[in-house]
Amino acid sequence: MNLISERLKVEDYEEAIELFYSRGWTDGLPVVLPTARRVEALIAHVGRDPQENLGGVPPKGGAATVEKLAINAVMGGCRPEHFPVVLAAMEALMDPAHNLNGVSQTTHMCVSLVIVNGPIARALNFNSRDGVFGNGYRANAAVGRAVRLALWNLGGATPWDTDKATLSHPGEYAFCIAEEEEDNPWAPLHVERGCPPGSDAVTVFACEGPHSVFCYGTPEEMLHVLTDSMCSLGNNNMHVMGQMLVTLNPLNAEEFAKRGWSKDDVRQYLWEHARRPIADVRACGVVHEQFRKMEQDAGRYPLRYDLANPTTRVPVSRDPKDIHIVVAGGRSYFASVLPGWGGFGGFAVTRPIRRPAGR
């Protein structure tokens, strides 16, 4: 196997851990030591050339070779079977539509969320149910952290340097969930986005952390609170559109389906009603007005919106399809809203997971 990364011989375990800290190879948490045996096992599992390069990782452009990604995946706690998910996530992140360079350097607090779909999610025990955004599941944590470490070590996305996030959020350590597909009356996210039913895929989307929404009752009652939560004046979408993620728990989805609501029906309603009068938006100040003017000049505000009329109600996205809906979490009272970066990027990108033949 053609491995070319630097090899260090360190006899003492504690010394090795401290070496990673001293060289800035870790994000502040301890890592699994990437021994040659562990790294080679991940590469052998996917059967790809170690020097295959997915491209330069923004902002500093380090080469995302299969070998380098395997090293970071081991450091994050991945086993070989997790590595195809990491590779698919990195391929999605590197798509120009996601604008990883901007996402990594913005002052906004968006972080790229990895959403796993397909049979592989259940096979590898990704959490899609109770506590889905939290801790306790190796697959979610390891894949999420592998991606973040790759952006750290290969992209150089570090605070006080290229990462200019004013506040950021804990997803900088690991931000990965799976969609619940069994307790779900609707087609899953990746199928909506063009993947065959029964296939495996990941979708990445740069967003804030989940904002809790007390969401229970009839469809009309749930939609009432969801729309109010989505059009908060503090999120970027209300000023420069872009995309947004809404997570409904399986009980929410079941209640909608029982009353004949499809996912597209829900999405359309949210888009039509999660709006604020332009007078409210203008009251936020001149900086917001400048950003909105920039988006208008770029053609991202359709002509049908008369922004000179203070009663015009503007939506959180240009199109209903820019509101992504995922079913996840426990069967309870809560949904969540995750605003995006706005019209600047971080848009959702989906990539198939290439599972090795016979595995």
Secondary structure, 3 states (H helix, E strand, C coil): CCCCCCCCCCCCHHHHHHHHHHCCCCCCCCCCCCCHHHHHHHHHHHCCCCCCEEEEECCCCEEEEHHHHHHHHHHHCCCHHHHHHHHHHHHHHCCHHHCHHHHHHCCCCCEEEEEEECHHHHHCCCCCCCCCCCCCCHHHHHHHHHHHHHHHHCCCCCECCCECCCCCCHHHCCCEEECCCCCCCCCCHHHHCCCCCCCCEEEEEEECCCEEEECCCCHHHHHHHHHHHHCCCCCCHHHHCCCEEEEECHHHHHHHHHCCCCHHHHHHHHHHHCEEEHHHHHCCCHHHHHHHHHHHHCCCCCCCCCCCCCCCEEECCCCHHHEEEEECCCCCCEEEEEEECCCCCCCCEEEECCCCCCC
